[in-house]
């Protein structure tokens, strides 16, 4: 009986460690994804401001 209780405790501890490490990994991935989307948004905003000077366009006659 004592051996089974120890094994059950070890299994619970290992599963909690797994969930904690997977939560940390998911948190890191979400933060990285948010940073990438934020940088992409800033680049898109800056590209949009290039259209307000028609003289800079080579196709304008």
N, CA, C and O atoms as a Tripos MOL2 file, in Angstrom:
@<TRIPOS>MOLECULE
protein
  244   243    61     0     0
PROTEIN
NO_CHARGES

@<TRIPOS>ATOM
      1 N           0.8110   -1.1960    0.0000 N.3       1 UNK1
      2 CA          0.0000    0.0000    0.0000 C.3       1 UNK1
      3 C           0.8570    1.2640    0.0000 C.2       1 UNK1
      4 O           0.5630    2.2260   -0.7090 O.2       1 UNK1
      5 N           1.9240    1.2490    0.8070 N.am      2 UNK2
      6 CA          2.7530    2.4460    0.8980 C.3       2 UNK2
      7 C           3.4340    2.7560   -0.4270 C.2       2 UNK2
      8 O           3.6030    3.9190   -0.7940 O.2       2 UNK2
      9 N           3.8200    1.7090   -1.1360 N.am      3 UNK3
     10 CA          4.4910    1.9040   -2.4170 C.3       3 UNK3
     11 C           3.5350    2.5400   -3.4150 C.2       3 UNK3
     12 O           3.9290    3.4320   -4.1660 O.2       3 UNK3
     13 N           2.2910    2.0950   -3.4330 N.am      4 UNK4
     14 CA          1.3060    2.6560   -4.3510 C.3       4 UNK4
     15 C           1.0500    4.1270   -4.0450 C.2       4 UNK4
     16 O           0.9050    4.9330   -4.9640 O.2       4 UNK4
     17 N           0.9940    4.4770   -2.7870 N.am      5 UNK5
     18 CA          0.7720    5.8760   -2.4190 C.3       5 UNK5
     19 C           1.9400    6.7430   -2.8650 C.2       5 UNK5
     20 O           1.7500    7.8580   -3.3500 O.2       5 UNK5
     21 N           3.1460    6.2210   -2.6970 N.am      6 UNK6
     22 CA          4.3220    6.9750   -3.1400 C.3       6 UNK6
     23 C           4.3070    7.1670   -4.6470 C.2       6 UNK6
     24 O           4.6030    8.2540   -5.1420 O.2       6 UNK6
     25 N           3.9620    6.1150   -5.3730 N.am      7 UNK7
     26 CA          3.9060    6.2200   -6.8310 C.3       7 UNK7
     27 C           2.8350    7.2170   -7.2640 C.2       7 UNK7
     28 O           3.0430    7.9980   -8.1930 O.2       7 UNK7
     29 N           1.7000    7.1850   -6.5920 N.am      8 UNK8
     30 CA          0.6270    8.1190   -6.9220 C.3       8 UNK8
     31 C           1.0780    9.5570   -6.6570 C.2       8 UNK8
     32 O           0.7900   10.4540   -7.4500 O.2       8 UNK8
     33 N           1.7770    9.7740   -5.5560 N.am      9 UNK9
     34 CA          2.2890   11.1190   -5.2600 C.3       9 UNK9
     35 C           3.3010   11.5610   -6.2990 C.2       9 UNK9
     36 O           3.2800   12.7100   -6.7390 O.2       9 UNK9
     37 N           4.1890   10.6530   -6.6960 N.am     10 UNK10
     38 CA          5.1920   10.9950   -7.7080 C.3      10 UNK10
     39 C           4.5390   11.3130   -9.0370 C.2      10 UNK10
     40 O           4.9690   12.2390   -9.7250 O.2      10 UNK10
     41 N           3.5310   10.5830   -9.4090 N.am     11 UNK11
     42 CA          2.8370   10.8620  -10.6690 C.3      11 UNK11
     43 C           2.1830   12.2270  -10.6380 C.2      11 UNK11
     44 O           2.2610   12.9740  -11.6130 O.2      11 UNK11
     45 N           1.5370   12.5640   -9.5320 N.am     12 UNK12
     46 CA          0.8980   13.8710   -9.4200 C.3      12 UNK12
     47 C           1.9430   14.9800   -9.4870 C.2      12 UNK12
     48 O           1.7330   15.9940  -10.1520 O.2      12 UNK12
     49 N           3.0400   14.7940   -8.8170 N.am     13 UNK13
     50 CA          4.0930   15.8100   -8.8390 C.3      13 UNK13
     51 C           4.6700   15.9990  -10.2240 C.2      13 UNK13
     52 O           4.9100   17.1290  -10.6470 O.2      13 UNK13
     53 N           4.8940   14.9120  -10.9340 N.am     14 UNK14
     54 CA          5.4340   15.0010  -12.2770 C.3      14 UNK14
     55 C           4.4600   15.6670  -13.2260 C.2      14 UNK14
     56 O           4.8650   16.4580  -14.0780 O.2      14 UNK14
     57 N           3.1740   15.3560  -13.0880 N.am     15 UNK15
     58 CA          2.1950   15.9680  -13.9830 C.3      15 UNK15
     59 C           2.0890   17.4660  -13.6990 C.2      15 UNK15
     60 O           1.9170   18.2570  -14.6270 O.2      15 UNK15
     61 N           2.1880   17.8600  -12.4440 N.am     16 UNK16
     62 CA          2.1360   19.2870  -12.1430 C.3      16 UNK16
     63 C           3.3550   20.0070  -12.6960 C.2      16 UNK16
     64 O           3.2400   21.1290  -13.1890 O.2      16 UNK16
     65 N           4.5050   19.3830  -12.6210 N.am     17 UNK17
     66 CA          5.7070   19.9810  -13.2040 C.3      17 UNK17
     67 C           5.5550   20.1120  -14.7110 C.2      17 UNK17
     68 O           5.9750   21.1080  -15.2990 O.2      17 UNK17
     69 N           4.9550   19.1030  -15.3350 N.am     18 UNK18
     70 CA          4.7250   19.1540  -16.7740 C.3      18 UNK18
     71 C           3.8050   20.3090  -17.1320 C.2      18 UNK18
     72 O           4.0750   21.0460  -18.0800 O.2      18 UNK18
     73 N           2.7150   20.4760  -16.3790 N.am     19 UNK19
     74 CA          1.7780   21.5560  -16.6740 C.3      19 UNK19
     75 C           2.4080   22.9160  -16.4430 C.2      19 UNK19
     76 O           2.1490   23.8520  -17.1990 O.2      19 UNK19
     77 N           3.2270   23.0390  -15.4160 N.am     20 UNK20
     78 CA          3.8890   24.3110  -15.1570 C.3      20 UNK20
     79 C           4.8650   24.6510  -16.2650 C.2      20 UNK20
     80 O           4.9340   25.8000  -16.7010 O.2      20 UNK20
     81 N           5.6220   23.6620  -16.7280 N.am     21 UNK21
     82 CA          6.5790   23.9400  -17.7910 C.3      21 UNK21
     83 C           5.8580   24.2070  -19.1070 C.2      21 UNK21
     84 O           6.3030   25.0430  -19.8930 O.2      21 UNK21
     85 N           4.7520   23.5080  -19.3600 N.am     22 UNK22
     86 CA          4.0140   23.7650  -20.5990 C.3      22 UNK22
     87 C           3.3360   25.1300  -20.5450 C.2      22 UNK22
     88 O           3.2410   25.8090  -21.5670 O.2      22 UNK22
     89 N           2.8660   25.5420  -19.3740 N.am     23 UNK23
     90 CA          2.2880   26.8840  -19.2430 C.3      23 UNK23
     91 C           3.3330   27.9460  -19.5100 C.2      23 UNK23
     92 O           3.0440   28.9470  -20.1660 O.2      23 UNK23
     93 N           4.5290   27.7480  -19.0190 N.am     24 UNK24
     94 CA          5.5980   28.7140  -19.2480 C.3      24 UNK24
     95 C           5.9440   28.7860  -20.7330 C.2      24 UNK24
     96 O           6.1700   29.8710  -21.2670 O.2      24 UNK24
     97 N           5.9860   27.6460  -21.3910 N.am     25 UNK25
     98 CA          6.2750   27.6110  -22.8210 C.3      25 UNK25
     99 C           5.1770   28.3300  -23.6110 C.2      25 UNK25
    100 O           5.4760   29.1200  -24.5060 O.2      25 UNK25
    101 N           3.9210   28.0620  -23.2870 N.am     26 UNK26
    102 CA          2.8170   28.7280  -23.9770 C.3      26 UNK26
    103 C           2.8440   30.2330  -23.7330 C.2      26 UNK26
    104 O           2.5740   31.0110  -24.6480 O.2      26 UNK26
    105 N           3.1610   30.6430  -22.5300 N.am     27 UNK27
    106 CA          3.2420   32.0700  -22.2310 C.3      27 UNK27
    107 C           4.3320   32.7290  -23.0670 C.2      27 UNK27
    108 O           4.1350   33.8220  -23.5990 O.2      27 UNK27
    109 N           5.4690   32.0740  -23.1840 N.am     28 UNK28
    110 CA          6.5680   32.6100  -23.9880 C.3      28 UNK28
    111 C           6.1630   32.7110  -25.4560 C.2      28 UNK28
    112 O           6.4660   33.7040  -26.1180 O.2      28 UNK28
    113 N           5.4840   31.6960  -25.9640 N.am     29 UNK29
    114 CA          5.0450   31.7270  -27.3590 C.3      29 UNK29
    115 C           4.0270   32.8300  -27.6120 C.2      29 UNK29
    116 O           4.0790   33.4900  -28.6500 O.2      29 UNK29
    117 N           3.1160   33.0370  -26.6910 N.am     30 UNK30
    118 CA          2.1030   34.0900  -26.8580 C.3      30 UNK30
    119 C           2.7540   35.4620  -26.8280 C.2      30 UNK30
    120 O           2.3850   36.3360  -27.6120 O.2      30 UNK30
    121 N           3.7090   35.6650  -25.9440 N.am     31 UNK31
    122 CA          4.4080   36.9480  -25.8730 C.3      31 UNK31
    123 C           5.1990   37.1880  -27.1600 C.2      31 UNK31
    124 O           5.1970   38.3010  -27.6850 O.2      31 UNK31
    125 N           5.8700   36.1650  -27.6680 N.am     32 UNK32
    126 CA          6.6340   36.3070  -28.9120 C.3      32 UNK32
    127 C           5.7080   36.5990  -30.0860 C.2      32 UNK32
    128 O           6.0320   37.4240  -30.9410 O.2      32 UNK32
    129 N           4.5680   35.9340  -30.1330 N.am     33 UNK33
    130 CA          3.6050   36.1730  -31.2020 C.3      33 UNK33
    131 C           3.0650   37.5960  -31.1320 C.2      33 UNK33
    132 O           2.9330   38.2580  -32.1610 O.2      33 UNK33
    133 N           2.7570   38.0640  -29.9470 N.am     34 UNK34
    134 CA          2.2750   39.4380  -29.7820 C.3      34 UNK34
    135 C           3.3170   40.4650  -30.1860 C.2      34 UNK34
    136 O           2.9860   41.4730  -30.8110 O.2      34 UNK34
    137 N           4.5680   40.2220  -29.8380 N.am     35 UNK35
    138 CA          5.6350   41.1500  -30.2210 C.3      35 UNK35
    139 C           5.8060   41.1790  -31.7380 C.2      35 UNK35
    140 O           6.0090   42.2420  -32.3240 O.2      35 UNK35
    141 N           5.7240   40.0140  -32.3670 N.am     36 UNK36
    142 CA          5.8390   39.9530  -33.8250 C.3      36 UNK36
    143 C           4.6980   40.6730  -34.5130 C.2      36 UNK36
    144 O           4.9160   41.4010  -35.4810 O.2      36 UNK36
    145 N           3.4850   40.4780  -34.0250 N.am     37 UNK37
    146 CA          2.3330   41.1710  -34.6120 C.3      37 UNK37
    147 C           2.4190   42.6760  -34.3860 C.2      37 UNK37
    148 O           2.0400   43.4610  -35.2550 O.2      37 UNK37
    149 N           2.9090   43.0720  -33.2330 N.am     38 UNK38
    150 CA          3.0760   44.5010  -32.9540 C.3      38 UNK38
    151 C           4.0910   45.1360  -33.8850 C.2      38 UNK38
    152 O           3.8620   46.2310  -34.3980 O.2      38 UNK38
    153 N           5.1990   44.4690  -34.1080 N.am     39 UNK39
    154 CA          6.2210   44.9950  -35.0200 C.3      39 UNK39
    155 C           5.6790   45.0650  -36.4430 C.2      39 UNK39
    156 O           5.9460   46.0280  -37.1620 O.2      39 UNK39
    157 N           4.9290   44.0620  -36.8490 N.am     40 UNK40
    158 CA          4.3400   44.0530  -38.1840 C.3      40 UNK40
    159 C           3.3550   45.2200  -38.3300 C.2      40 UNK40
    160 O           3.3140   45.8740  -39.3720 O.2      40 UNK40
    161 N           2.5720   45.4740  -37.2970 N.am     41 UNK41
    162 CA          1.6270   46.5950  -37.3230 C.3      41 UNK41
    163 C           2.3320   47.9320  -37.4380 C.2      41 UNK41
    164 O           1.8810   48.8070  -38.1760 O.2      41 UNK41
    165 N           3.4350   48.1030  -36.7170 N.am     42 UNK42
    166 CA          4.1860   49.3640  -36.7900 C.3      42 UNK42
    167 C           4.7520   49.5500  -38.1940 C.2      42 UNK42
    168 O           4.7020   50.6540  -38.7360 O.2      42 UNK42
    169 N           5.2820   48.4970  -38.7840 N.am     43 UNK43
    170 CA          5.8190   48.5930  -40.1420 C.3      43 UNK43
    171 C           4.7170   48.9550  -41.1230 C.2      43 UNK43
    172 O           4.9300   49.7850  -42.0060 O.2      43 UNK43
    173 N           3.5510   48.3540  -40.9870 N.am     44 UNK44
    174 CA          2.4340   48.6690  -41.8730 C.3      44 UNK44
    175 C           1.9900   50.1170  -41.7100 C.2      44 UNK44
    176 O           1.6660   50.7740  -42.6990 O.2      44 UNK44
    177 N           1.9700   50.6210  -40.4890 N.am     45 UNK45
    178 CA          1.6160   52.0260  -40.2790 C.3      45 UNK45
    179 C           2.6300   52.9530  -40.9380 C.2      45 UNK45
    180 O           2.2580   53.9350  -41.5800 O.2      45 UNK45
    181 N           3.9040   52.6380  -40.7770 N.am     46 UNK46
    182 CA          4.9340   53.4850  -41.3720 C.3      46 UNK46
    183 C           4.9060   53.4240  -42.8930 C.2      46 UNK46
    184 O           5.1850   54.4310  -43.5440 O.2      46 UNK46
    185 N           4.5840   52.2950  -43.4710 N.am     47 UNK47
    186 CA          4.4750   52.1890  -44.9250 C.3      47 UNK47
    187 C           3.3090   53.0180  -45.4450 C.2      47 UNK47
    188 O           3.3800   53.5530  -46.5510 O.2      47 UNK47
    189 N           2.2570   53.1310  -44.6800 N.am     48 UNK48
    190 CA          1.0850   53.8990  -45.1140 C.3      48 UNK48
    191 C           1.3660   55.3710  -45.2430 C.2      48 UNK48
    192 O           0.7100   56.0450  -46.0370 O.2      48 UNK48
    193 N           2.3200   55.9040  -44.4930 N.am     49 UNK49
    194 CA          2.6170   57.3340  -44.5550 C.3      49 UNK49
    195 C           3.4520   57.6970  -45.7780 C.2      49 UNK49
    196 O           3.6950   58.8820  -46.0060 O.2      49 UNK49
    197 N           3.8930   56.7470  -46.5580 N.am     50 UNK50
    198 CA          4.6900   57.0350  -47.7450 C.3      50 UNK50
    199 C           3.8610   57.5010  -48.9240 C.2      50 UNK50
    200 O           4.4240   57.9580  -49.9180 O.2      50 UNK50
    201 N           2.5370   57.4010  -48.8490 N.am     51 UNK51
    202 CA          1.6810   57.7350  -49.9770 C.3      51 UNK51
    203 C           1.2390   59.1930  -49.9870 C.2      51 UNK51
    204 O           0.5280   59.5970  -50.9070 O.2      51 UNK51
    205 N           1.6230   59.9890  -49.0160 N.am     52 UNK52
    206 CA          1.1330   61.3600  -48.9580 C.3      52 UNK52
    207 C           2.0010   62.3370  -49.7460 C.2      52 UNK52
    208 O           1.7220   63.5360  -49.7340 O.2      52 UNK52
    209 N           3.0360   61.8710  -50.4250 N.am     53 UNK53
    210 CA          3.8790   62.7400  -51.2450 C.3      53 UNK53
    211 C           3.9050   62.2010  -52.6690 C.2      53 UNK53
    212 O           4.7430   61.3590  -52.9930 O.2      53 UNK53
    213 N           2.9960   62.6750  -53.5290 N.am     54 UNK54
    214 CA          2.9410   62.1380  -54.8830 C.3      54 UNK54
    215 C           4.1980   62.4330  -55.6960 C.2      54 UNK54
    216 O           4.4770   61.7250  -56.6630 O.2      54 UNK54
    217 N           4.9550   63.4520  -55.3310 N.am     55 UNK55
    218 CA          6.1740   63.7640  -56.0590 C.3      55 UNK55
    219 C           7.2520   62.7200  -55.8890 C.2      55 UNK55
    220 O           8.1770   62.6560  -56.6980 O.2      55 UNK55
    221 N           7.1560   61.8930  -54.8500 N.am     56 UNK56
    222 CA          8.1410   60.8570  -54.6110 C.3      56 UNK56
    223 C           7.8820   59.6250  -55.4770 C.2      56 UNK56
    224 O           8.7170   58.7220  -55.5400 O.2      56 UNK56
    225 N           6.7350   59.5870  -56.1390 N.am     57 UNK57
    226 CA          6.3760   58.4290  -56.9680 C.3      57 UNK57
    227 C           6.9840   58.6130  -58.3480 C.2      57 UNK57
    228 O           6.7860   59.6610  -58.9650 O.2      57 UNK57
    229 N           7.7070   57.6410  -58.8440 N.am     58 UNK58
    230 CA          8.3780   57.7420  -60.1490 C.3      58 UNK58
    231 C           7.3820   57.6930  -61.3040 C.2      58 UNK58
    232 O           7.7310   58.0800  -62.4190 O.2      58 UNK58
    233 N           6.1600   57.2320  -61.0740 N.am     59 UNK59
    234 CA          5.1860   57.0920  -62.1560 C.3      59 UNK59
    235 C           4.3710   58.3550  -62.3680 C.2      59 UNK59
    236 O           3.6020   58.4250  -63.3270 O.2      59 UNK59
    237 N           4.5080   59.3460  -61.5170 N.am     60 UNK60
    238 CA          3.7510   60.5870  -61.6610 C.3      60 UNK60
    239 C           4.3990   61.4300  -62.7380 C.2      60 UNK60
    240 O           5.6190   61.5940  -62.7510 O.2      60 UNK60
    241 N           3.5790   61.9750  -63.6610 N.am     61 UNK61
    242 CA          4.1290   62.8220  -64.7450 C.3      61 UNK61
    243 C           3.9680   64.2750  -64.4410 C.2      61 UNK61
    244 O           4.3710   65.1210  -65.2380 O.2      61 UNK61
@<TRIPOS>BOND
     1     1     2 1
     2     2     3 1
     3     3     4 2
     4     3     5 am
     5     5     6 1
     6     6     7 1
     7     7     8 2
     8     7     9 am
     9     9    10 1
    10    10    11 1
    11    11    12 2
    12    11    13 am
    13    13    14 1
    14    14    15 1
    15    15    16 2
    16    15    17 am
    17    17    18 1
    18    18    19 1
    19    19    20 2
    20    19    21 am
    21    21    22 1
    22    22    23 1
    23    23    24 2
    24    23    25 am
    25    25    26 1
    26    26    27 1
    27    27    28 2
    28    27    29 am
    29    29    30 1
    30    30    31 1
    31    31    32 2
    32    31    33 am
    33    33    34 1
    34    34    35 1
    35    35    36 2
    36    35    37 am
    37    37    38 1
    38    38    39 1
    39    39    40 2
    40    39    41 am
    41    41    42 1
    42    42    43 1
    43    43    44 2
    44    43    45 am
    45    45    46 1
    46    46    47 1
    47    47    48 2
    48    47    49 am
    49    49    50 1
    50    50    51 1
    51    51    52 2
    52    51    53 am
    53    53    54 1
    54    54    55 1
    55    55    56 2
    56    55    57 am
    57    57    58 1
    58    58    59 1
    59    59    60 2
    60    59    61 am
    61    61    62 1
    62    62    63 1
    63    63    64 2
    64    63    65 am
    65    65    66 1
    66    66    67 1
    67    67    68 2
    68    67    69 am
    69    69    70 1
    70    70    71 1
    71    71    72 2
    72    71    73 am
    73    73    74 1
    74    74    75 1
    75    75    76 2
    76    75    77 am
    77    77    78 1
    78    78    79 1
    79    79    80 2
    80    79    81 am
    81    81    82 1
    82    82    83 1
    83    83    84 2
    84    83    85 am
    85    85    86 1
    86    86    87 1
    87    87    88 2
    88    87    89 am
    89    89    90 1
    90    90    91 1
    91    91    92 2
    92    91    93 am
    93    93    94 1
    94    94    95 1
    95    95    96 2
    96    95    97 am
    97    97    98 1
    98    98    99 1
    99    99   100 2
   100    99   101 am
   101   101   102 1
   102   102   103 1
   103   103   104 2
   104   103   105 am
   105   105   106 1
   106   106   107 1
   107   107   108 2
   108   107   109 am
   109   109   110 1
   110   110   111 1
   111   111   112 2
   112   111   113 am
   113   113   114 1
   114   114   115 1
   115   115   116 2
   116   115   117 am
   117   117   118 1
   118   118   119 1
   119   119   120 2
   120   119   121 am
   121   121   122 1
   122   122   123 1
   123   123   124 2
   124   123   125 am
   125   125   126 1
   126   126   127 1
   127   127   128 2
   128   127   129 am
   129   129   130 1
   130   130   131 1
   131   131   132 2
   132   131   133 am
   133   133   134 1
   134   134   135 1
   135   135   136 2
   136   135   137 am
   137   137   138 1
   138   138   139 1
   139   139   140 2
   140   139   141 am
   141   141   142 1
   142   142   143 1
   143   143   144 2
   144   143   145 am
   145   145   146 1
   146   146   147 1
   147   147   148 2
   148   147   149 am
   149   149   150 1
   150   150   151 1
   151   151   152 2
   152   151   153 am
   153   153   154 1
   154   154   155 1
   155   155   156 2
   156   155   157 am
   157   157   158 1
   158   158   159 1
   159   159   160 2
   160   159   161 am
   161   161   162 1
   162   162   163 1
   163   163   164 2
   164   163   165 am
   165   165   166 1
   166   166   167 1
   167   167   168 2
   168   167   169 am
   169   169   170 1
   170   170   171 1
   171   171   172 2
   172   171   173 am
   173   173   174 1
   174   174   175 1
   175   175   176 2
   176   175   177 am
   177   177   178 1
   178   178   179 1
   179   179   180 2
   180   179   181 am
   181   181   182 1
   182   182   183 1
   183   183   184 2
   184   183   185 am
   185   185   186 1
   186   186   187 1
   187   187   188 2
   188   187   189 am
   189   189   190 1
   190   190   191 1
   191   191   192 2
   192   191   193 am
   193   193   194 1
   194   194   195 1
   195   195   196 2
   196   195   197 am
   197   197   198 1
   198   198   199 1
   199   199   200 2
   200   199   201 am
   201   201   202 1
   202   202   203 1
   203   203   204 2
   204   203   205 am
   205   205   206 1
   206   206   207 1
   207   207   208 2
   208   207   209 am
   209   209   210 1
   210   210   211 1
   211   211   212 2
   212   211   213 am
   213   213   214 1
   214   214   215 1
   215   215   216 2
   216   215   217 am
   217   217   218 1
   218   218   219 1
   219   219   220 2
   220   219   221 am
   221   221   222 1
   222   222   223 1
   223   223   224 2
   224   223   225 am
   225   225   226 1
   226   226   227 1
   227   227   228 2
   228   227   229 am
   229   229   230 1
   230   230   231 1
   231   231   232 2
   232   231   233 am
   233   233   234 1
   234   234   235 1
   235   235   236 2
   236   235   237 am
   237   237   238 1
   238   238   239 1
   239   239   240 2
   240   239   241 am
   241   241   242 1
   242   242   243 1
   243   243   244 2
@<TRIPOS>SUBSTRUCTURE
     1 UNK1         2 RESIDUE 1 A UNK
     2 UNK2         6 RESIDUE 1 A UNK
     3 UNK3        10 RESIDUE 1 A UNK
     4 UNK4        14 RESIDUE 1 A UNK
     5 UNK5        18 RESIDUE 1 A UNK
     6 UNK6        22 RESIDUE 1 A UNK
     7 UNK7        26 RESIDUE 1 A UNK
     8 UNK8        30 RESIDUE 1 A UNK
     9 UNK9        34 RESIDUE 1 A UNK
    10 UNK10       38 RESIDUE 1 A UNK
    11 UNK11       42 RESIDUE 1 A UNK
    12 UNK12       46 RESIDUE 1 A UNK
    13 UNK13       50 RESIDUE 1 A UNK
    14 UNK14       54 RESIDUE 1 A UNK
    15 UNK15       58 RESIDUE 1 A UNK
    16 UNK16       62 RESIDUE 1 A UNK
    17 UNK17       66 RESIDUE 1 A UNK
    18 UNK18       70 RESIDUE 1 A UNK
    19 UNK19       74 RESIDUE 1 A UNK
    20 UNK20       78 RESIDUE 1 A UNK
    21 UNK21       82 RESIDUE 1 A UNK
    22 UNK22       86 RESIDUE 1 A UNK
    23 UNK23       90 RESIDUE 1 A UNK
    24 UNK24       94 RESIDUE 1 A UNK
    25 UNK25       98 RESIDUE 1 A UNK
    26 UNK26      102 RESIDUE 1 A UNK
    27 UNK27      106 RESIDUE 1 A UNK
    28 UNK28      110 RESIDUE 1 A UNK
    29 UNK29      114 RESIDUE 1 A UNK
    30 UNK30      118 RESIDUE 1 A UNK
    31 UNK31      122 RESIDUE 1 A UNK
    32 UNK32      126 RESIDUE 1 A UNK
    33 UNK33      130 RESIDUE 1 A UNK
    34 UNK34      134 RESIDUE 1 A UNK
    35 UNK35      138 RESIDUE 1 A UNK
    36 UNK36      142 RESIDUE 1 A UNK
    37 UNK37      146 RESIDUE 1 A UNK
    38 UNK38      150 RESIDUE 1 A UNK
    39 UNK39      154 RESIDUE 1 A UNK
    40 UNK40      158 RESIDUE 1 A UNK
    41 UNK41      162 RESIDUE 1 A UNK
    42 UNK42      166 RESIDUE 1 A UNK
    43 UNK43      170 RESIDUE 1 A UNK
    44 UNK44      174 RESIDUE 1 A UNK
    45 UNK45      178 RESIDUE 1 A UNK
    46 UNK46      182 RESIDUE 1 A UNK
    47 UNK47      186 RESIDUE 1 A UNK
    48 UNK48      190 RESIDUE 1 A UNK
    49 UNK49      194 RESIDUE 1 A UNK
    50 UNK50      198 RESIDUE 1 A UNK
    51 UNK51      202 RESIDUE 1 A UNK
    52 UNK52      206 RESIDUE 1 A UNK
    53 UNK53      210 RESIDUE 1 A UNK
    54 UNK54      214 RESIDUE 1 A UNK
    55 UNK55      218 RESIDUE 1 A UNK
    56 UNK56      222 RESIDUE 1 A UNK
    57 UNK57      226 RESIDUE 1 A UNK
    58 UNK58      230 RESIDUE 1 A UNK
    59 UNK59      234 RESIDUE 1 A UNK
    60 UNK60      238 RESIDUE 1 A UNK
    61 UNK61      242 RESIDUE 1 A UNK
